[in-house]
């Protein structure tokens, strides 16, 4: 059985310019390309299965559907 890892292309849209950290405004350290690199790395990791939001909504729970 694999562990589902949820992915949507909407992750690329999360790219704020700044974040609050310890009461200060700092440049946001992440960038949209990072999620694509993570997706690529996770897609080749044994025991993980990339699934979409539609999959999650269909199953209703991360563990309702079996991924083999």
CORHU-V560290 format. One record per pair of residues at least 4 apart in sequence whose ideal C-beta (glycine too) atoms are under 6 Angstrom apart, sorted by the first residue. I is the first residue (numbers start at 0). J is the second residue. If there is no record, write none. Layout:
BEGIN
i->[I,I]
j->[J,J]
END
This chain:
BEGIN
i->[1,1,1,1,2,3,3,3,4,4,4,5,5,6,6,7,10,11,14,15,17,17,18,18,20,29,37,41,42,48,50,58,58,59]
j->[46,47,48,66,47,48,50,61,41,47,49,50,55,38,49,52,34,31,31,27,24,27,25,27,25,33,41,47,49,66,54,63,64,63]
END
